[in-house]
Amino acid sequence: MRRYIRSTHVLFSKVVFFQFGKR
């Protein structure tokens, strides 16, 4: 379960970073 959370965190971080770059 912990590994799954970590993967989600990475994905979320990537999405946030992409949004910031697009802005």
mmCIF file of the N, C-alpha and C atoms, coordinates in Angstrom:
data_MODEL
# 
_entry.id   MODEL 
# 
loop_
_atom_site.group_PDB 
_atom_site.id 
_atom_site.type_symbol 
_atom_site.label_atom_id 
_atom_site.label_alt_id 
_atom_site.label_comp_id 
_atom_site.label_asym_id 
_atom_site.label_entity_id 
_atom_site.label_seq_id 
_atom_site.pdbx_PDB_ins_code 
_atom_site.Cartn_x 
_atom_site.Cartn_y 
_atom_site.Cartn_z 
_atom_site.occupancy 
_atom_site.B_iso_or_equiv 
_atom_site.pdbx_formal_charge 
_atom_site.auth_seq_id 
_atom_site.auth_comp_id 
_atom_site.auth_asym_id 
_atom_site.auth_atom_id 
_atom_site.pdbx_PDB_model_num 
ATOM 1  N N  . MET A 1 1  ? 0.848 -1.203 0.000   1.00 0.00 ? 1  MET A N  1 
ATOM 2  C CA . MET A 1 1  ? 0.000 0.000  0.000   1.00 0.00 ? 1  MET A CA 1 
ATOM 3  C C  . MET A 1 1  ? 0.885 1.256  0.000   1.00 0.00 ? 1  MET A C  1 
ATOM 4  N N  . ARG A 1 2  ? 1.928 1.211  0.777   1.00 0.00 ? 2  ARG A N  1 
ATOM 5  C CA . ARG A 1 2  ? 2.799 2.410  0.857   1.00 0.00 ? 2  ARG A CA 1 
ATOM 6  C C  . ARG A 1 2  ? 3.386 2.703  -0.535  1.00 0.00 ? 2  ARG A C  1 
ATOM 7  N N  . ARG A 1 3  ? 3.763 1.662  -1.229  1.00 0.00 ? 3  ARG A N  1 
ATOM 8  C CA . ARG A 1 3  ? 4.380 1.888  -2.548  1.00 0.00 ? 3  ARG A CA 1 
ATOM 9  C C  . ARG A 1 3  ? 3.343 2.555  -3.473  1.00 0.00 ? 3  ARG A C  1 
ATOM 10 N N  . TYR A 1 4  ? 2.112 2.122  -3.364  1.00 0.00 ? 4  TYR A N  1 
ATOM 11 C CA . TYR A 1 4  ? 1.065 2.704  -4.227  1.00 0.00 ? 4  TYR A CA 1 
ATOM 12 C C  . TYR A 1 4  ? 0.917 4.198  -3.950  1.00 0.00 ? 4  TYR A C  1 
ATOM 13 N N  . ILE A 1 5  ? 0.942 4.544  -2.661  1.00 0.00 ? 5  ILE A N  1 
ATOM 14 C CA . ILE A 1 5  ? 0.804 5.965  -2.278  1.00 0.00 ? 5  ILE A CA 1 
ATOM 15 C C  . ILE A 1 5  ? 1.973 6.758  -2.868  1.00 0.00 ? 5  ILE A C  1 
ATOM 16 N N  . ARG A 1 6  ? 3.148 6.164  -2.790  1.00 0.00 ? 6  ARG A N  1 
ATOM 17 C CA . ARG A 1 6  ? 4.330 6.884  -3.295  1.00 0.00 ? 6  ARG A CA 1 
ATOM 18 C C  . ARG A 1 6  ? 4.169 7.121  -4.809  1.00 0.00 ? 6  ARG A C  1 
ATOM 19 N N  . SER A 1 7  ? 3.699 6.122  -5.509  1.00 0.00 ? 7  SER A N  1 
ATOM 20 C CA . SER A 1 7  ? 3.521 6.272  -6.967  1.00 0.00 ? 7  SER A CA 1 
ATOM 21 C C  . SER A 1 7  ? 2.515 7.387  -7.256  1.00 0.00 ? 7  SER A C  1 
ATOM 22 N N  . THR A 1 8  ? 1.449 7.403  -6.474  1.00 0.00 ? 8  THR A N  1 
ATOM 23 C CA . THR A 1 8  ? 0.420 8.442  -6.676  1.00 0.00 ? 8  THR A CA 1 
ATOM 24 C C  . THR A 1 8  ? 1.016 9.814  -6.408  1.00 0.00 ? 8  THR A C  1 
ATOM 25 N N  . HIS A 1 9  ? 1.827 9.896  -5.368  1.00 0.00 ? 9  HIS A N  1 
ATOM 26 C CA . HIS A 1 9  ? 2.438 11.188 -5.021  1.00 0.00 ? 9  HIS A CA 1 
ATOM 27 C C  . HIS A 1 9  ? 3.301 11.682 -6.191  1.00 0.00 ? 9  HIS A C  1 
ATOM 28 N N  . VAL A 1 10 ? 4.056 10.779 -6.774  1.00 0.00 ? 10 VAL A N  1 
ATOM 29 C CA . VAL A 1 10 ? 4.928 11.162 -7.902  1.00 0.00 ? 10 VAL A CA 1 
ATOM 30 C C  . VAL A 1 10 ? 4.073 11.659 -9.061  1.00 0.00 ? 10 VAL A C  1 
ATOM 31 N N  . LEU A 1 11 ? 3.001 10.927 -9.338  1.00 0.00 ? 11 LEU A N  1 
ATOM 32 C CA . LEU A 1 11 ? 2.136 11.328 -10.459 1.00 0.00 ? 11 LEU A CA 1 
ATOM 33 C C  . LEU A 1 11 ? 1.537 12.701 -10.184 1.00 0.00 ? 11 LEU A C  1 
ATOM 34 N N  . PHE A 1 12 ? 1.049 12.886 -8.971  1.00 0.00 ? 12 PHE A N  1 
ATOM 35 C CA . PHE A 1 12 ? 0.438 14.174 -8.606  1.00 0.00 ? 12 PHE A CA 1 
ATOM 36 C C  . PHE A 1 12 ? 1.457 15.307 -8.759  1.00 0.00 ? 12 PHE A C  1 
ATOM 37 N N  . SER A 1 13 ? 2.671 15.044 -8.289  1.00 0.00 ? 13 SER A N  1 
ATOM 38 C CA . SER A 1 13 ? 3.722 16.080 -8.369  1.00 0.00 ? 13 SER A CA 1 
ATOM 39 C C  . SER A 1 13 ? 3.983 16.435 -9.837  1.00 0.00 ? 13 SER A C  1 
ATOM 40 N N  . LYS A 1 14 ? 3.999 15.411 -10.683 1.00 0.00 ? 14 LYS A N  1 
ATOM 41 C CA . LYS A 1 14 ? 4.259 15.664 -12.107 1.00 0.00 ? 14 LYS A CA 1 
ATOM 42 C C  . LYS A 1 14 ? 3.137 16.522 -12.698 1.00 0.00 ? 14 LYS A C  1 
ATOM 43 N N  . VAL A 1 15 ? 1.917 16.205 -12.336 1.00 0.00 ? 15 VAL A N  1 
ATOM 44 C CA . VAL A 1 15 ? 0.766 16.967 -12.858 1.00 0.00 ? 15 VAL A CA 1 
ATOM 45 C C  . VAL A 1 15 ? 0.855 18.416 -12.400 1.00 0.00 ? 15 VAL A C  1 
ATOM 46 N N  . VAL A 1 16 ? 1.159 18.623 -11.131 1.00 0.00 ? 16 VAL A N  1 
ATOM 47 C CA . VAL A 1 16 ? 1.253 19.991 -10.592 1.00 0.00 ? 16 VAL A CA 1 
ATOM 48 C C  . VAL A 1 16 ? 2.358 20.747 -11.321 1.00 0.00 ? 16 VAL A C  1 
ATOM 49 N N  . PHE A 1 17 ? 3.494 20.088 -11.493 1.00 0.00 ? 17 PHE A N  1 
ATOM 50 C CA . PHE A 1 17 ? 4.619 20.744 -12.169 1.00 0.00 ? 17 PHE A CA 1 
ATOM 51 C C  . PHE A 1 17 ? 4.233 21.120 -13.602 1.00 0.00 ? 17 PHE A C  1 
ATOM 52 N N  . PHE A 1 18 ? 3.530 20.202 -14.266 1.00 0.00 ? 18 PHE A N  1 
ATOM 53 C CA . PHE A 1 18 ? 3.114 20.463 -15.656 1.00 0.00 ? 18 PHE A CA 1 
ATOM 54 C C  . PHE A 1 18 ? 2.173 21.666 -15.702 1.00 0.00 ? 18 PHE A C  1 
ATOM 55 N N  . GLN A 1 19 ? 1.247 21.717 -14.745 1.00 0.00 ? 19 GLN A N  1 
ATOM 56 C CA . GLN A 1 19 ? 0.287 22.836 -14.706 1.00 0.00 ? 19 GLN A CA 1 
ATOM 57 C C  . GLN A 1 19 ? 1.040 24.150 -14.522 1.00 0.00 ? 19 GLN A C  1 
ATOM 58 N N  . PHE A 1 20 ? 2.007 24.146 -13.625 1.00 0.00 ? 20 PHE A N  1 
ATOM 59 C CA . PHE A 1 20 ? 2.775 25.378 -13.367 1.00 0.00 ? 20 PHE A CA 1 
ATOM 60 C C  . PHE A 1 20 ? 3.528 25.799 -14.628 1.00 0.00 ? 20 PHE A C  1 
ATOM 61 N N  . GLY A 1 21 ? 4.114 24.820 -15.308 1.00 0.00 ? 21 GLY A N  1 
ATOM 62 C CA . GLY A 1 21 ? 4.874 25.137 -16.522 1.00 0.00 ? 21 GLY A CA 1 
ATOM 63 C C  . GLY A 1 21 ? 3.941 25.702 -17.597 1.00 0.00 ? 21 GLY A C  1 
ATOM 64 N N  . LYS A 1 22 ? 2.758 25.117 -17.701 1.00 0.00 ? 22 LYS A N  1 
ATOM 65 C CA . LYS A 1 22 ? 1.807 25.600 -18.718 1.00 0.00 ? 22 LYS A CA 1 
ATOM 66 C C  . LYS A 1 22 ? 1.381 27.029 -18.387 1.00 0.00 ? 22 LYS A C  1 
ATOM 67 N N  . ARG A 1 23 ? 1.193 27.300 -17.084 1.00 0.00 ? 23 ARG A N  1 
ATOM 68 C CA . ARG A 1 23 ? 0.778 28.642 -16.660 1.00 0.00 ? 23 ARG A CA 1 
ATOM 69 C C  . ARG A 1 23 ? 1.912 29.588 -16.986 1.00 0.00 ? 23 ARG A C  1 
# 
